[in-house]
């Protein structure tokens, strides 16, 4: 260990050796400003998380506004305005998917790759198709049926409108149910704790998962699924 000068008045910086300067360098640095103090810098991961929430909220708002701007003109018979609203819906949907998968560099921490696509997410195309079929049947009920049957029989026209409207609601209801089912299947974390046959290394993998999340375990709270130890 380097012998240091025990001068009663302390050490002057210009009188320090290179080893002394290296030893005391940590004390020369001013502490980083705390949150709310001048000069405070928001950590990168918190800034990215805030941007993700903001972009997701704006994209969802754009999607909902576009949906309203599509449905209202559609039900009132203004098809051109409904088409313009549909473009807004598509833009909002694209932004929602882009934010979800972190396609923009500003939505990722430097060095982080885009979010990998979940293999189970391909099943969402089934409720997507039901929604599109529902939109098609709604257009038939609102625009096609009155054009075809109005001059001939008003009662027949009402019957067809009611039928296609019920088909529309049925398709959208089924789509909503499948959205919920697939969302539970895709976004629910896998947990074999309640399964009849669990992997033999479940306890070790659970410990590694907890440690990666910053969860510390003591000697008496380590998870052990073995029936022999009784924990």
ZITAQUI-V908365 format. One record per residue. N is the residue number from 1. SS is DSSP state (2 for helix, 1 for strand, 0 for the rest). BURIAL is I if it has 24 or more other C-alpha atoms within 12 Angstrom, else O. Layout:
N/SS/BURIAL, N/SS/BURIAL
This chain:
1/0/O, 2/0/O, 3/0/O, 4/0/O, 5/0/O, 6/0/O, 7/0/O, 8/0/O, 9/0/O, 10/0/O, 11/0/O, 12/0/O, 13/2/O, 14/2/O, 15/2/O, 16/0/O, 17/0/O, 18/2/O, 19/2/O, 20/2/O, 21/2/O, 22/2/O, 23/2/O, 24/2/O, 25/2/O, 26/2/O, 27/2/O, 28/2/O, 29/0/O, 30/0/O, 31/0/O, 32/0/O, 33/0/O, 34/0/O, 35/0/O, 36/0/O, 37/0/O, 38/0/O, 39/0/O, 40/0/O, 41/0/O, 42/0/O, 43/0/O, 44/2/O, 45/2/O, 46/2/O, 47/2/O, 48/2/O, 49/2/O, 50/2/O, 51/2/I, 52/2/I, 53/2/O, 54/2/O, 55/2/I, 56/2/I, 57/2/O, 58/2/O, 59/2/I, 60/2/I, 61/2/O, 62/2/I, 63/2/I, 64/2/O, 65/2/I, 66/2/I, 67/2/I, 68/2/O, 69/2/I, 70/2/I, 71/2/I, 72/2/O, 73/2/O, 74/2/I, 75/2/O, 76/2/O, 77/0/O, 78/0/O, 79/2/O, 80/2/O, 81/2/O, 82/2/I, 83/2/O, 84/2/O, 85/2/I, 86/2/I, 87/2/O, 88/2/I, 89/2/I, 90/2/O, 91/2/I, 92/2/I, 93/2/I, 94/2/O, 95/2/I, 96/2/I, 97/2/O, 98/2/I, 99/2/I, 100/2/I, 101/0/O, 102/0/I, 103/0/O, 104/0/O, 105/2/O, 106/2/I, 107/2/I, 108/0/I, 109/0/O, 110/0/O, 111/0/O, 112/0/O, 113/0/O, 114/0/O, 115/0/O, 116/0/O, 117/0/O, 118/0/O, 119/2/O, 120/2/O, 121/2/O, 122/2/O, 123/2/O, 124/2/I, 125/2/O, 126/2/O, 127/2/I, 128/2/O, 129/2/O, 130/2/I, 131/2/I, 132/2/O, 133/2/I, 134/2/I, 135/2/I, 136/2/O, 137/2/I, 138/2/I, 139/2/I, 140/2/I, 141/2/I, 142/2/I, 143/2/I, 144/2/O, 145/2/I, 146/2/I, 147/2/O, 148/2/O, 149/2/O, 150/0/O, 151/0/O, 152/0/O, 153/0/O, 154/2/O, 155/2/O, 156/2/O, 157/2/I, 158/2/O, 159/2/O, 160/2/I, 161/2/I, 162/2/O, 163/2/O, 164/2/I, 165/2/I, 166/2/O, 167/2/I, 168/2/I, 169/2/O, 170/2/O, 171/2/I, 172/2/I, 173/2/O, 174/2/O, 175/2/I, 176/2/O, 177/2/O, 178/2/I, 179/2/I, 180/2/O, 181/2/O, 182/2/I, 183/2/O, 184/2/O, 185/2/O, 186/2/O, 187/2/O, 188/0/O, 189/0/O, 190/0/O, 191/0/O, 192/0/O, 193/0/O, 194/0/O, 195/0/O, 196/0/O, 197/0/O, 198/0/O, 199/0/O, 200/0/O, 201/0/O, 202/2/O, 203/2/O, 204/2/O, 205/2/O, 206/2/I, 207/2/O, 208/2/O, 209/2/O, 210/2/O, 211/2/O, 212/2/O, 213/0/O, 214/0/O, 215/0/O, 216/0/O, 217/0/O, 218/0/O, 219/0/O, 220/0/O, 221/0/O, 222/0/O, 223/0/I, 224/0/O, 225/0/I, 226/0/O, 227/0/O, 228/0/O, 229/0/O, 230/0/O, 231/0/O
